[in-house]
Amino acid sequence: MSEEASDVDRFLALVAAAQGRDNKLTSIQAGLLVAADLGIARDSRAFARLLGIAHSLVLRELNVLAEREGVLQIVKRDLRTMRVHYTLPPRDET
């Protein structure tokens, strides 16, 4: 098995695990959270390009996540490109 295939499998497993912990998450929403956590993508356009999905769909799911308290933070919006930069909130280490 190639390293790229195992990375994809790991990503998909983490997405499934995130959905298992929170059944309100769509696959794209869980993917956004996993991608931010792993440092794979921290903006909407990069995420859309990496996964080969429409940027508008990513923006919609990102905005839904941002409305939920403490799940995801929008740090910057580029009005020209519509790119949205996001991050996960700091983890509570207690």
C-alpha positions as CSV (number, residue, x, y, z in Angstrom):
1,M,0.0,0.0,0.0
2,S,1.4,3.4,-0.9
3,E,2.0,6.1,1.7
4,E,-0.6,8.4,-0.1
5,A,-3.3,5.7,0.1
6,S,-2.6,5.2,3.8
7,D,-2.8,8.9,4.4
8,V,-6.2,9.0,2.6
9,D,-7.4,6.0,4.7
10,R,-6.2,7.7,7.9
11,F,-8.0,10.9,7.0
12,L,-11.2,9.1,6.2
13,A,-11.0,7.1,9.4
14,L,-10.5,10.4,11.4
15,V,-13.5,11.9,9.6
16,A,-15.6,8.9,10.4
17,A,-14.5,9.1,14.1
18,A,-15.4,12.8,14.3
19,Q,-18.8,12.0,12.9
20,G,-19.1,9.2,15.5
21,R,-18.4,11.7,18.3
22,D,-20.8,14.3,16.9
23,N,-23.6,12.9,14.8
24,K,-24.6,16.5,13.7
25,L,-21.5,16.8,11.5
26,T,-21.7,16.2,7.8
27,S,-18.8,14.5,6.1
28,I,-17.5,17.9,4.8
29,Q,-17.8,19.5,8.2
30,A,-15.9,16.6,9.9
31,G,-13.3,16.8,7.1
32,L,-12.8,20.5,7.7
33,L,-12.2,19.9,11.4
34,V,-9.8,17.0,10.7
35,A,-7.9,18.9,8.1
36,A,-7.5,21.9,10.4
37,D,-6.4,19.6,13.2
38,L,-3.8,17.8,11.0
39,G,-2.6,21.0,9.4
40,I,-3.7,19.8,6.0
41,A,-5.8,22.8,5.1
42,R,-6.7,25.9,7.1
43,D,-8.7,27.8,4.4
44,S,-11.7,27.0,2.4
45,R,-10.2,27.1,-1.0
46,A,-7.3,24.8,-0.1
47,F,-9.7,22.3,1.4
48,A,-12.0,22.4,-1.6
49,R,-9.0,21.9,-4.0
50,L,-7.5,19.0,-2.0
51,L,-10.8,17.2,-1.9
52,G,-11.9,18.1,-5.4
53,I,-15.2,19.6,-4.3
54,A,-16.9,22.9,-5.1
55,H,-15.7,25.9,-3.0
56,S,-19.2,27.1,-2.6
57,L,-20.2,23.8,-0.9
58,V,-17.2,24.1,1.5
59,L,-18.1,27.7,2.3
60,R,-21.7,26.7,3.2
61,E,-20.5,23.9,5.5
62,L,-17.8,26.1,7.0
63,N,-20.4,28.8,7.9
64,V,-22.6,26.2,9.5
65,L,-19.7,25.1,11.7
66,A,-18.7,28.6,12.6
67,E,-22.3,29.2,13.9
68,R,-21.8,26.4,16.4
69,E,-20.3,27.5,19.7
70,G,-16.6,26.5,20.2
71,V,-16.3,24.2,17.2
72,L,-14.4,26.4,14.7
73,Q,-13.2,30.0,14.5
74,I,-13.1,32.1,11.3
75,V,-9.9,34.1,11.4
76,K,-10.0,35.9,8.1
77,R,-12.3,36.4,5.1
78,D,-10.9,37.5,1.7
79,L,-13.8,39.2,0.0
80,R,-12.1,39.2,-3.4
81,T,-11.4,35.4,-3.6
82,M,-14.2,34.3,-1.1
83,R,-11.4,32.4,0.7
84,V,-12.2,31.9,4.4
85,H,-9.3,31.1,6.8
86,Y,-10.3,29.1,9.9
87,T,-8.8,27.5,12.9
88,L,-9.8,25.2,15.7
89,P,-10.3,26.8,19.1
90,P,-7.6,26.1,21.7
91,R,-8.1,22.8,23.3
92,D,-8.9,22.6,27.0
93,E,-6.0,20.6,28.5
94,T,-7.7,19.9,31.8
